């Protein structure tokens, strides 16, 4: 897959927001990585050091009730967004992402929509 996005920089966008998310009461899972070079089926790794050719990076957040958000960014320049909102809506999207900074904006937007919180 063509590498459009630096996933290490994208992971830094997640790390930059983690404490703010936790401060608002969200439970933030481990950042997970998928190694493109690993044999199929490719397991998710929480340890970046075990991944030689990152193909994706993702995180899952949980909030009040059954609200949950999963965002996975692929090195090819798109994200998978899956959520169950506070109002019970199910969201599935696959937006294009042009940069790690744009990924940070996507994270902020998704958290605000799913949990009603926009703080970082």
N, C-alpha and C positions, 0 to 999 in steps of 0.2 A: 504494500500500500504506500502511496506517495505520502511523505511526511510534510504536512502543511503547518502543523502546530507543534511547538516544543512542549511536550507533556510535562516535563519537569517544571517549566515556568507556570503551566496551568495548575499543577499541584501546589505551587506556592500561592496561587490565588485562593485555593481551598484553605491552606494553612493560615493565610492572612485573616480569614473570616471565622475560623473555628472558635476562638474565645468569645467573640461577639455572639455567635449562634448559641453557644453554651450558656452565655450570660442571659439570653432571652428564654432559656429553659429547654432548648432543643437538645436532643441526644444525637451526637455526631459520631457516626461509625468511622472505622479506619479507612484511610485512603487505600483504594485497591488498584492494582495494576494488572494488565493482561500483556503477556509477552508474545509478540508476533512470531518469534523464533522458536517458541516451545511447541512440542508435538501436540496434535489434537487428541483429546479435548484440552484446550488451554485453560488451566486453572487460574483463578484470581490470586494474586499475591499481595500481601500487606507490606512486605519488605521490598522496597525499591531495589535493593542490592541483588535480589534474586532475578531481576528482569534485565535481559540484555538488549532487547529491541522492543521498547514499549509501544504497544499498539493502541492502548486505551488507559485512561485513568478515571476513577469514579469515586463517588461518596454517596452514602445514604444518611438521611436525616429523619428523625422522628420527633413528633411534637405531641400536643394534647390529643386526647381521643385516639382515633385511628389514623391521624394525619401522618403521612410519610412521603418523602421525596427521594428519588434516586436520580442522579445525574452522572452520565458517563460521557466523557469526551474522547473522541477517536482522533488519532494523529492525522487522519485524512481531512479533517476540518468540519466535522459535524458532531452533534451530541445527541444522545438518547435521553429524554426526560420522561420519567414515569412518576406519577404522583396519585395519591389519594388525599383529597383536600379535607379541611375541617368541615365543609358543607357536604361531604360525601361524593363530590365529583371525582371522576377518574380522568386523569390527564395523561396523554401519550403524545409526545412531539419529537421531531427530529430536526431541530434548527441547524442551519449552517453557522459555523463559528470561525471567524477569520484570524483571531489572535488570542493569546492568553488573557489579555485585558478584556476582550469581548466575552471570553468565558467567565471572567469575574462578574461582568455585568449580567450575564445570563443567570449565574448563581443568585445574585441579588434579586433579580426579577422573579425567579422561581420561588425563592424563600418567601418573598412578600406575597405572592399569589397563593401559595399553599398554606402558609402558616399565619399570614397576616402580620408578619414582622419584616421590617426592612433594615434593622440595625445590624451593624457589623462590629 
